[in-house]
């Protein structure tokens, strides 16, 4: 009985940790996508105005 309880608690704890990791990952992913889009727009403007290479 004790082993079953420990196993259930370990699974629940693992799911909670996994949920937190995924939440943080998606928040950072949104930030990285915004930075990427900003860089693409910046380089497009640079090449359009001729200030690039």
Buried (B, 14 or more C-beta within 10 A) or exposed (E): EEEEEEEEEEEEEEEEEEEEEEEEEEEEEEEEEEEEEEEEEEEEEEEEEEEEE
